[in-house]
Amino acid sequence: MVHWILGSIANPHVERHLLVDEGEQIIDEVRHHWVVYLRADAEALGGILVFILFLFSPVRVAWLPFVVAVGLFLHAGWLALDDYMDRFVITNMRVFRLNGVLGQRLATMPMARILDITVEKPFIGRLLGFGHFVFENAAQDQGLREIRYVGDPDGRDLTIERAIIGAGLRPRPAA
């Protein structure tokens, strides 16, 4: 629910960071798996319950549950917006991560610097279809070291490998 609302009002504008003149194209724009929104949804539900308590509270103390409910709604919205604005992008030239709500942070790594990708899938991730990427590279850029809660991690791993091979950085596997 929160994800749908955010999609209509928030946009991280990933396309502004492309090297269009150099022929860079987005292969995949990875948003967080829906499981990351469960915390924000739980807080919003808590806000609804506290708001209902506000409706039945005596007038002299009704302000307290009202303030708590508003605080829960605001914090849930902030959590969801922060997760929604965190994007991992695979292009034909590089991978980059764009995150931040008020300020933005961009971490980028050319395909040539990717030495190894580890895909971690915890038990619950295997059940729900998410995993985490751990990138190993020569410079160990910390902004791209770990990408968490990636949906379809095996498919995304293959997408990155295809992009690396397509860029001519690794030989095509023998058929």
Helices and strands as residue ranges (DSSP letters): H 2-9, G 14-17, G 20-22, E 26-30, G 34-37, H 38-55, G 59-61, H 63-84, E 87-91, E 94-99, E 105-110, G 111-113, E 114-120, H 123-128, E 130-137, G 142-144, E 146-151, H 153-166
